[in-house]
Amino acid sequence: MPETTPPHAQDADAAQDPYTEHRRLLFATAYRMLGSVADAEDVLQDAWLAWNAVDRSTVRHPKAYLVRTVTNLSLNRLTSARATRETYVGPWLPEPLLTAPDTAQEATEVAEEVSYAMLVVLETLGPVERAVFLLREVFGYAHAEIADILGRPEPTVRQIAHRARSHVEARRPRFATNAAERERVTARFIAACEGGDLAAMMEVLAPDVTFWSDGGGKVTAARRPVHGADRVARFGISGLNKPEYAGTRLEPAVINGELGILVYIGSRLTGAFTYEIVEGRITSLRLQVNPDKLAGLTRRP
């Protein structure tokens, strides 16, 4: 019987196994496709079972085989998930992932992570468009290779790639924030929240800011986006003043390759803020509080 748990590099044989060698790439592919740590790990489990069952003497290019397997498993899962997301309670936001680097080498790799804002943009693509865009623009596969992975004609893949790239370019954040400015804005936002200072909160938010929160119907969250600095500030301050949020603590953390904020009540992780900044003010603010989507913030896959 095939093993039911992916291998870990506990010995030389495991270290040489192509699945182990490429696991980081495979997880990155599945996570970017699905926007979910839990779903990505389920896909990797299924990919390992497929890899363990195949006659490896027939696999000429293990990396290509594994990427193809993960991509198609992700496509199947994403297609079925679309129906579920249509009945989701409130806004659906991707599952954030803690990406603080442990080494200098990882720091370079983390800088290439797809940001949380980009994951939100990718949600507006269809499943096949998303797969083509990621394989082409993020992982650098040639159109012919993508055609082979997806089992589609190369001219079709080129058309899909062009359409997806145009769609993403029209919606992706247009302004990059340097690290120092992001640290300053983050500190001001945390101080305003913890101090219950409405005026300070208004100062750190752009006039046309939009706030989304994802509770998934499991915890209290806004069912619709909140627009405007005044409404967002009042919504946030009033929420933090509720008795059930007494003792709330906000801590900066690197989430999806950018500085964000983790929310704790006591020692319990209850949420995560991610945001875009333009000219020193927050223009888009997202709060993930669905407890099922916080696993990627308590451990690094």
N, C-alpha and C positions, 0 to 999 in steps of 0.2 A: 504494500500500500504506500502511496506517496505520503511524505511528511505533510503535516498540516500547518507547520509554522515556518516562516522564512528563515534561512540560515543566518547565523551571526558569525562574525570573523573570530571564532574561538580557536581555530587551528589553521594550518597552512592550506589545507584543501579548501576550506570555506573562503579563505582570503582570495584564492584563485578563481572562485566560481564567478562567472560573468554576472549573475544576478547580484551578488554581493558587490562586485566591482562597480556596477552601474546603478546601484540602488538610489543614490542621491539624485541622479538624473531622472530615474523612473518616478520617484516621489514628486519631484518638481513638475514633471509633465502632468501627472494625475492631479496634483493640487491646483495647478493653474487652470486645468480643464474644468475642475469641479468646484473650486472655491471652498473646499471643505477638507479639513485634515482627516476627519473620520472616514469620509468616503474615499479619500486618496489611499489611506492605509488598507481599506477593504479591497480596493482595486489591486494594490500590490500583493495582497494575500492571494487573490485569484490568479494574478500573473505568475506568482511563484508556483502555484499548483500546476498551471499550464506548463511552465518551464520544467518542472520536476517530472511531468508525465511524458513530455515529448522525447522522441529518439534524437538525442543531441548530435549523433553522427550525421543527421540529415540537415542540421542547422549550420549553414556556411558562415553566417554573420550573426553571432549571438546578440550583439548590441541592437542591431536593426530588428531582429526578431522580438526582443524584449520591448523595445519602444513601440513597435507595431502592436504588440499584444496589449500594452498599457493604454495606448491611444484608443484602440477600438473598444476595450472594456470601459474606458472613461466615456466614450461616445454613447455607448449603450446606456450607461448609468445616467448620463446627463439628459438624454432624450426622455427617459422615464421620469426623471426628477422634474422636468418642466411642468408636467401636469400637477404634481404636488405643490410646486411653488405658486401656481395660479390660485390655489385656495389657502395660501399661507396667511396667517394673521398678521397684518401690518407689513411694513417694508421687509423684504428679504435682503440681508446683507451677507457677504462672504464671511467665512470663518477666519479670524485673524490668526497669525502665526508669529510666535516669538522668534526673532532672527538675530539676537545679539551674538556677534562672532566670538568664538572661543580662541581663535588663533589669527595671526596676521593673514594667513592664506584664506581663511574663511571670511575675513573682512572684505577681501577683494570679491569673493563669490557673492557675499551678501549684497554688495553694491549693485550687483546685476539682477537682484530679485525683482520680480514684478511687484510694484507697489500695490497697496490696498486700493488706492484710487483706480489703478489700472484693472484690478480684478473686478471692480464695480463696472467699469466700461466694458470689459469682456462679457459681462452678464447680458449685455444688449445684443450680442452676436448669437446667431444660431449655432447649434452644436458643431456642424461641419466647418462653418466659418471660423469658429473659435479654434478648432483643431488645426486648421490650415494656418491661421495667423500665428499661433504659438510655435508650430513646427518651423515656420519660415522666418518670422521676425525675432523670436526669442531664442530658439535653438539652432537657427542657421541652416536648416535642411534645404537642399535644392528642390526645385519643383518636381523633378523626376522622382526623387526619393519620397516626397510626400505622396505623389501619385501611387507609388508602390505600397506605401504604408496604408493608405485609405482605399486602395483598389479602385481608383478613378482615373480617367484619362488625364494626361498632363495638361492639355489645353484648358480643361475644366478647372483643374487645380489653379492654374495661372489666373483665370478669371475670378475664382473665389478669393484668391490671395489679394488681388487688386481691390476687389469690393470690400473685403474685410479691413484692409489697411486704410482705405479712404474713410470707412465708418469709424475706425478707432481714432484716426487723426483728427476727425471733426469733433470728437468728444473727450479726448484725453486732456488732462490738465496742461495748460499752456505756459505756466510759470514755475520755474524751479526755485526752491528756497535753499539758501546756504545753511549749513549746519548751525552756525552761530545764531542766525536769526530764528531758526526753528527752536533752538534752546531757549531764547529769550521769550518768544511767544508762548511756548509751553509753560515756562515758569510763571508768566503773568496769568495764564488761564488757570493753572492750579491754584495760585494765590487767590484769585477772584472766587473760584468755586469753594475753596475751604474757608474763606473769610465771609462768604455770603454777601459779597460786595457787588451789588447790581451795577453801579456806575463803572467799576473796574471791568466787569464782564462786558458791558456795552463797548468799552474802549478796545477790547481785544477782538471783538467780532466785527466783521465787515457789515456795512448797512444792509446788504442784500444776502447775508449768510443764509444757508439752508441747513437744517438739522434733521437727520434721520436716526431712528433708534429701532433696533430689532430685538423684540422680546419673544417672538414666536408664539404669542398667546400664553406663555408660561410664567412670565413676570411682567410687571407694569412697564409699559413703553408707549410712546406716541404711535397711534395707528396710522397717522399720515405725516408726511414731512411738515416741519414747522419752518416758516419763512420770516426773515427780518430779524435784525439784531435785538430789537425790543422784545419781541415775542419769544425768541430763543433764550435770551438772558433770563427773562421772567420764568419761563418754563423750567430752565435748569436750576435757578436759585430756589424756586418754590419746591421743586422735587427734592433737592438736597436738604431742605428744612423739615421734611416729613420725619416723624419719629422713627420709622423703620430704617431710615438712612443715617441715624445717629452714629457717630464714630467713623464715618466714611473717610477714607484716606486715598489720595491720588498720588501715584508714583510714575515718573517718566520711565519708559522702556522702549527698546527698539522693536517695532512691530512691522513686519513685512518690509524690512530694510530701511524704515524711516522712524524718527522719534515719534512716539505716541504716548499714551497714558493708560496705565492699568488702574482699575478702581477696586478698592478693598473695603469691606466692612469688617473691622477687626482683622483677623488673619485670613478671611475668606475672600477669594477673588470673585467679584461680581460683575465685572464689565471691562470694556476697553474702548477708549476714544482713539479715533484716527481722524486726520483732518488735512485740508489743503490750506496753504497760506499764500496770500498775495499782498505785497507791500506792508508786511508787518501785521496783517490781520487775518483771522480765520474766515475763509469764504465758504467752505463746506465742512460740516462736522458730522461725524457718524459715531454712534454708540452701540456697541454690540453687548447685549445683556442676556441673550438667550443662553441659559446654562449649558445647553447641549453643544454650543459653539465656542466654548472656552477651553477645550482640551488642548488646543495648540498653544495656549498661553501658560500652561502649567508644566509642559515638558517639550523638548525639542525632538521632533521625529527624526 
